[in-house]
Amino acid sequence: EIVQFLLEAHPEAISAKDKRGRYPLQVAIESTSPCYELILEATPPSVLESICPRTGLFLFQVPSKDSFLTEAQAALWTEISFRLLKKTPTLARGLAANPDPWIESEIFKEIQIAKMRREQETGIIVNLERRLEQLKMSYKLKGA
């Protein structure tokens, strides 16, 4: 009843992400909350078609990355996956375009790491160039 009240009072909240970038549906599913059905029904297709920022997978694919699921959680995830696909069948089309999103996800992570390293190296180079210019200026002032 509380979830229903909150959804009616703040319908926009169903599309809002938490601090970890998760939608309410993800939180409900991850915690195997009994109110996931209510939240699923209220969740717009744009959220269902989104990619989990943590894994790079569609919401219904996320449990496949977790090998620590109990049998009950795995059964619930199977049911949820079916319901997600039933509500948004276009998700299956996305799988055809990318049959192995785990590889893409790993490649994406490597790209992000490489970009971060490049930014750090660029910062180091800029600092060294500044220090060199300061030394040149200092040398010129001493020599003048």
Disulfide bonds with the S-S distance in Angstrom:
none
